[in-house]
Each structure stands twice: as structure tokens, then as C-alpha cells.
Amino acid sequence: MNQTINRELLFLYWSGLATPMQQKLIVQWLEDPSHQETFYQWLIEWEELHPQALGDSEGAWASLTQQLENQIETTPTYQIYERNPRTWLGIFRWWTVAASLLLFGGLIFLLRENLFYTTYHTGNGEITSLRLPDGSQTTLNANSELRVPVLFLPYCDRIVKLAGEADFSVTHRTNEQRFVVETSSDVNVVVLGTEFVVRSRKDRFRVALHTGKIALEQNNRQGSEPVVTLQPGDVAYTAGGKDRQLRLISHQPTRQLAAWQKHLFVFDHHSLSEVLMMLNDQFGESVKLENDSLAAYQITGRFRAERAEDLLEIITELTGYRIETRNNQKYLVK
């Protein structure tokens, strides 16, 4: 029997009323990537009609998987009689149903990341602008990664995950739905509607607030008391290394910290160590100082550099130092 997958059939499945044959049809239908957008739209409609059933997109998968496990656990068993062919037929049918349920559960697990999330990557020197599903805007700096849900479900936090650096302009929701940036550091950024730039690279964290208001909370403890609340012009950061203390400074020109969007580097008495760290962050170019005494040299000014070579030329012209390569490693030499 040929049955079309429609909104009502998926609603039946999420309500636990679909037959094994209907479940198998859903599995086959989901194998076509062109059906994913329709799947999400119907999932949101069903969640809005049953807000108590699902809290977020991950909960949707968990709910589906749990339903499958429950169905497998509650499938009746049959006693085996050697000389009864009808019993063998029943056993065969039972295994067919069980195999279909396991196949569907496996498909859910394998497609979970691709179905519900989109991950954006930037390479050396690459900067890209993105529009998120809720209308928020973000610009992703070089050598960064942003993981975004394909859709933000109603009544749930809008959660994205950042490793690297990005500038955000967040759309305000009338239901006060939070926007949360989970970072690779120990701190999450929680906003309602605002503009800010956040960096989370290795053990270094920094967030600068342009407009609005944001709160910082401990990573993996969403809903906990904020560590600190920022006002426009505030910058919160950690020094890096073993120093994990969060520091706050106010009345800062925060827009300068997002100058990388125009390929600009703004230095304000930055040491050579800091400048070379920015070179590595932006272009993936590793340059070491020949000796620690060079680290004290400071650079101030605004410079444009779209390639690693451009910034290295600026550094050598300002300092009078030169670049030498030894065993495939570049060094800044006096």
C-alpha cells in the first residue's frame, strides 16, 4: 500500500499512534534531504500544540528515540513450538518489526547533527556574515566555528556554540526568549536583544558590549545566577593560561574590538607577543620571538591587513626586526 507522508502522519508518530508500517515509511521519507525543512516545520507545529511534550529540538530526538525503545521493550514475545509453522511466521513478523524500529532509531542517531544543526567554519583570513534562523546577524572571524540550530523552537533558549570570535546583533523576542552563546571557555553569554562581540580561543575569553545588556554565567550551568552583568562599553575578559579569573573594565571603545570585520588591526600599546598571537588567530601563521627580550616592544596604531604577509610586513617595518625561518618555523629576529 502506497501512503504519502503528510503532517497528520507525523503527528500520529509523535503522539505514539503510528503503526510499524507507517514508521517504516517515515524512515524512507527522512532519507531524502529535501524533506528536512518540511520535517522541521511540522515538528514546530506539533510542539506548539503540545508544549508540554518537547522542550527543545534535542528533546524531540530524545522523545522519538525513547518511543522507539519503549515500543521495542513492550513488543509481545511468542512461545516457540517446533511443529507449528504459524508460530514461526509470527516470530518472523516480530523480528521484522523490531528490525524496522532499530533501523529508525539508528537513522535518528546518525542524522541528528545534520538534521538539527548547521556548523559554519572559517579558515585563515576568512571573514563571513551570517543570518541566523531568528533573524539575528553575526559576523564570524577567521579560524572560528559556529554551531547553530536549523530552527529555534518556540519557548526555548536560542543556543549557539562558538569556538573562535564573532560579532552578534541579536533580535529581541517579545516573549523574552533568551539568546545564549556557549563558548569553548568557562563562560556563556546570555542576551535578550543587543549587539556585542565575543572571543573564545583556547584558554582566552573576551566579550565587549556595544549596545543593550548581557549577563555572563558559568558554562554548563544555564539558568544559574549571572557571574557579572555588562552595560554598554563594558569589556569582560580572562587573562589566559591558568588565570581563569573574569575581569571587567568599563567605558571602552568596544567597536574597535570588532574592527577585524574590515580587516583592521587596532593596537593600543600591544606587546609583540600579543600582536603575534593575533597574527596566529587571524591567519594561522605561527611566528615566534627569537628571545623574550623582544616581547617588551609595544605597537600602537590602526593597520589594514588582509593576509599574514601584510601584517608581518607592518611588524618588521615598525620594529626594524626581520623574519627568519629555521626548521620550518618562523622567528622574529632583531
N, C-alpha and C positions, 0 to 999 in steps of 0.2 A: 504494500500500500504506500502510495506516494503522498507524503504530508509536508506542507510548506511550514518552515519555521517562521512564526509570527510572534507578535507581542504577547498574545494570550498564552501561547505555548510556553514561553519562557517564564511568564508569571506563574503558570502551573508548576513549573520545575522549582522555582524559588520558594513556592508555597509547599513543596514536598508532595505534589499530587501527580507528577509526570510518571508515565509508565516506562518500563525498561526500553521499549521500542522508541518512545519519544526521546529518552535520554540518549540513545544511540544516534538518533537523527541530529540532536543538538551537537554532539561530538563532531559529527561530519561537517555540520554547518560552520562550527567555530574554526575548522581547519583552513577556511578561506579568509585571509587577512582583510578582504574588502568588507567583511561582515562586522569587524570590530567596532566601528563607530556606531553602528546600529545597536550593537550589544550594549555599549555604554549608555546610550540614550535610554534604552528600555530599563537598564539597571537603575538609573537615576529615578525614572518614573516609578518603578516598583518600590524603591527606597523611600520616596516621598509619600507613597501610600501606606508604607509600613515602617515609619521612622523608628519604631522600637526594635525592628529586626536587625538592621545593619547600622554600624557606627561610621564605617569608612569603607573605601574600596578594598583594603586588605581584609576587612571583616567580611566583605562579600565573598571573597575567595574562601576564607575560613569557613563561612557558613555552608558554601557549596560542598567543600571537602568533607565537612562534618556530616552533612546529609548523606553523602555517598558512603561514608564509613558506617553510619547508623543503618543504612539500608543493607549493607553487606552483613553487619552483625546480626540484624534481625531477620535475614532471609531464612526461611524454614529449611531444616535439614530433612533428609529422607533416609529411611532404613533400607539397606541393600538386601535384596533377595536374589540369589544367583539365577533362578529359573524364571524370573518374571521380566520379560522384555520391556513392559511398560514402565517398570521401575527404573530400568537403565535409561529409558528415554527421558524420564523425569530428572534423573541425575544429570544427563547431558544438558538439558534445558537450564538446570540450576547453574551449572558451570558457565554456560553461555552468558547468562545474566550477570554472574559475578565477574566474568572477564570484561564485559562491557562497562560495568561500574568501575573496575580497576583502571581500565583504559581511559575513562573520562577523568578519573582522579589524577592519573598521570599527566594527562593533557593540561589540566588546570595548573598543576605544579610547574610543568615545563614552560607554559606560555604566560605565567603570572607576571614576570617582569616586563615582557614585551607588550602584553595587553594593557597593563595599568600604568606603566611608566615610560617616559621618554628621557633619555640621557643625552645631554649636549656636551661635546668636548671641544676645546680649542687647543691649537698647537702653538709652537714657538712664534711669538709676534702676532698671533691671530686674535682679533677682537670681533665679537659678533653681538648683534642686538636681537632680542627675542621678545615675543608677545606671549604671555602665559595664558592658560585657559580662562582665568578670571578677568582678563583684560589688563593685568599688571604688566609693566615693562621692565626688562632687565637687560643690562649690557654685561657680557661675560668677558673678562680679561683673558690674556694669554695664559696657556698652560693651566686651565681651570676646567672643572667638571660640575655640571648642574643636573640633578635628577629631579624631574617634575612629573607629577601625576598627569595622565592624559586628560582627566577631568577632575575638578574639585567637587566633591559631593556636598549637597546642602547640609547645614547644621554641623559640619565637621571643620576642624582646623585645616587651613590651606598650608600644607607642609611641603617644603622643597629641601633638598640636601645639596650643600655646596662644599666643594673642595677646591680652593683657589680664591679668586677675587671677582666680585660682581657688584654692579651698581643697580639698585632697585627703585622703582617708582610704583608703589603698591596701591591698588584700587581699594577704596573703602567699601565695605559691605554694610547695608542697612541693618542687618541682623548682628552686627558687631563680630562677625566671624574673623577669628584671628588669622594672621599670616605668620608662619613660623619658618625661619631659616635655620635648619640644623647644620652645624658646621663640623668640620673634622677636628676642631678644638674641643674644649670642655664647656663651651658656652653656646647657647641658642639665642637667636634674635627674634623677639616677638613684637609684632606690629598690628595695627588696625588699618591705617592708611597713611603713608608717609613716604619720604624719599631718603635713602641712606646708601652708603657704600660699605661693604663688609669684605674683609680679607681673612682667610683661614688657610695658611700654608704651613705645613709641617707642624711645628710647635708654636707658631706665631699667630696671634689673633688681633684683629683691629676692626672696629666699626665706628663710622663717623656719620652723624645725623645731620641731614640738610634741613628738612622740614618735618613737622609733626612731632610724634612722640613714640619712643620704643622702650621696651624693657628687655633686660638680659636675664636668662635663667640658666640653671645648671643643665648640661646636656643629659638626655635620657630621664629628665625629671620634669616633663611638661606639666604645667599647672601648679608648680611649686612657687614659693614666694620669690619674686624677682631679686636677683643679686644687686642690680642697680637699674635705675630708670634714667634715660637720656633725654635732654632737651636739645633743641636746635643749636648747633655749634659745638656740641659735646663730642669728644672722641674717647672711646674706651679701648684699652689695648692690654696685651700681655707682653712682657719683655722677651719671652722665648727661653729656650733651654729649660733648666729646672725651675726657673722662676715662673710660676703659674698664677701669681697674684694679678688680679684685674685692677688696672689703674684708670683714673678718669681725669681728663683735662677739659676745660671749658673755653668758650669764646675763640674757637679755632676756625680758620678759613677752610671749612670741610670740602668745598668744591674742588680745591686744589688736589685733594686726595683721590679725586676721580678724573684727574687730568689725563690719565692714560687712555681715556676714550678717544682723545685727539692725538694720541701718540706723543704726549708731552711728559717730560720728567721734570718735576719741581723739587729742587734740592734746597734745603734751608740748614746750612752748616751740617750736612750729611757727611759722615766719615767715609773713607774709601771702602771700608768693609761693608757699610750699608749700601753704597752705590753698586758694588759688585754683587751683592745679594739681590738687589733689584734687577740687575742685568740677567742673573740666572733665573729669577722668577719670570721675567718677561720673555726672554729669548732662549732659555735653556742653555745658555753659554756659561761654562764654568771657567772663571779666571781667579787664580789665587795670588795673594801678595807674596813677594819674594821673602819678606821678613815682616815681623809685627810692627816695626817702627814706622812703616808706611801707612798703617791704619789710622794714624793721628791726623793725616791730611784731610781737610774738610772742603766740601764743594757747596757753593750757593749759586742759584740761578735757575732759569727755565730753559729747557733744551728740547728740541724735537728730534726723535729718533724712531724710525720705523724698522730698523734692522739692528742686530747686535753690533755690526761693524760701525754703524753710525754712532752708537753710544760709546764704543771703545775709542773711536777717533776723538770724540769730545773729551774723554777722560785723559787721553795721552796729551792732547793739546793744552789742557788746563794745568796738568801736573808736570809736564815735561818728562814723564816716565815713558817707558816703551814696553811693548808686549813681546815676550819670548816664549817659544814652545819647546818643552822638554818632555820627551816620552809621552807625546800626545796630550800633554797638559799645558795650558797657557798660564803664564805668570806675568804679573805687573812688576817690572824691574826698574829701579832708579838709575 
